[in-house]
Amino acid sequence: MAFKEGQPASDEVKEAAQSQLVGQLLTKKFKSGKTGYYAQGKIQLGADRFQSQVQLVKIEKKED
């Protein structure tokens, strides 16, 4: 697998993340008080394994 820093992930990487990690998303209330989702785990790409993390934090309007 060719790796160049700063380049978009290949379709193979996106599909692996989608099928092996995103399905594991759990709700979370972060220390900041914001809410969202997170998942972490290992992703298999051919013979290579990668540790991966996904974090989605809800963007809320700032109060004046």
C-alpha positions, -999 to +999 in steps of 0.1 A: +000+000+000+015+034-011+015+060+016+020+097+010+014+121+039-014+146+034-031+127+006-068+115+008-073+079+019-079+054-008-113+038-013-099+006+002-090+024+034-124+042+035-143+009+030-123-009+057-129+020+082-166+020+074-171-017+077-147-025+106-150+006+128-179+030+121-204+003+129-191+003+164-198+040+171-211+046+207-227+077+221-205+097+244-206+128+267-171+143+265-153+160+294-161+193+278-199+186+283-204+182+246-221+151+232-213+130+202-200+096+191-167+077+193-152+044+183-117+029+184-103-004+173-080-021+148-086-022+111-072-050+088-060-038+053-046-068+035-017-081+056-014-048+075-032-038+108-039-003+119-052+012+151-080+036+143-102+061+162-133+080+151-147+109+170-178+130+162-186+160+184-218+179+180-211+216+172-233+238+192-240+275+188-221+296+213-243+315+238-236+352+242 
